[in-house]
Amino acid sequence: MGTLPLFISGGEIAFIVFILVMVFGADKVPEIAKGLGQGMRSIKNATNEIKSEVMKSADKHKTDVSGVKTDVTKEIDKVKEDIEEITGSVKRRF
């Protein structure tokens, strides 16, 4: 499977899922995964809002932020990719 950015192997993920099932029961695991997905979506929305506010502020002050915009966009895209990679593995497991 490979290693996730958090350096968690497939075996460790399986062990965590096993513990979750043992502690919360099989019927609660989908609810937990749904909550995690909603949390990730909230983070994604917050980053988009921050990006929007930065761009509005720059436009308001008529500052040339093309370099800053590119850097911010790259960083946000990296965070989105990391979130998608993490939530993708969670979605595949459930």
C-alpha positions in Angstrom: 0.0 0.0 0.0 2.8 2.5 0.7 3.2 5.0 3.4 0.9 7.9 4.1 2.3 11.4 4.7 1.9 10.8 8.4 4.1 7.7 8.2 1.3 5.3 9.0 1.5 2.0 7.3 -1.4 -0.1 6.1 -1.0 -2.5 9.0 -1.2 0.3 11.5 -4.3 1.6 9.9 -5.9 -1.8 10.0 -5.0 -2.1 13.7 -6.5 1.3 14.4 -9.7 0.3 12.5 -9.8 -3.0 14.5 -9.5 -1.0 17.8 -12.3 1.4 16.7 -14.6 -1.5 15.9 -13.8 -3.2 19.3 -14.3 0.1 21.3 -17.3 1.6 19.4 -18.9 -1.3 17.7 -19.3 -1.9 14.0 -22.5 0.2 13.8 -20.7 3.4 15.1 -17.7 3.3 12.8 -19.6 4.7 9.8 -20.8 7.6 12.0 -17.2 8.3 13.1 -16.0 8.2 9.5 -18.9 10.6 8.5 -17.8 12.9 11.3 -14.2 12.8 10.1 -15.3 13.6 6.6 -17.4 16.6 7.7 -14.4 17.8 9.7 -12.2 17.6 6.7 -14.8 19.4 4.6 -14.9 22.2 7.2 -11.1 22.5 7.0 -11.3 22.7 3.3 -14.0 25.4 3.4 -12.0 27.4 5.9 -8.9 27.4 3.7 -11.0 28.5 0.8 -12.5 31.3 2.9 -9.0 32.4 4.1 -7.8 32.5 0.5 -10.8 34.5 -0.5 -10.3 37.0 2.3 -6.6 37.4 1.5 -7.4 38.1 -2.2 -10.2 40.6 -1.3 -7.9 42.4 1.0 -5.1 42.5 -1.6 -7.6 43.8 -4.2 -8.9 46.4 -1.7 -5.4 47.7 -1.1 -4.5 47.4 -4.8 -1.4 45.4 -4.0 0.4 43.3 -6.6 0.2 39.9 -5.0 0.7 37.7 -8.0 3.7 36.0 -6.3 1.9 35.8 -3.0 -1.2 34.5 -4.6 0.8 31.8 -6.4 2.5 30.8 -3.1 -0.8 30.7 -1.2 -2.5 28.8 -3.9 0.3 26.2 -4.0 0.1 25.7 -0.2 -3.7 25.4 -0.2 -3.5 22.9 -3.0 -0.9 20.9 -1.0 -3.2 20.9 2.0 -6.1 19.8 -0.1 -4.1 17.0 -1.7 -3.1 15.8 1.8 -6.7 15.9 3.0 -7.9 14.1 -0.1 -5.2 11.4 0.4 -6.1 10.9 4.1 -9.9 10.9 3.6 -9.5 8.7 0.5 -7.9 6.0 2.6 -10.6 6.4 5.2 -13.4 6.2 2.6 -11.9 3.1 1.0 -11.7 1.3 4.4 -15.4 2.0 5.2 
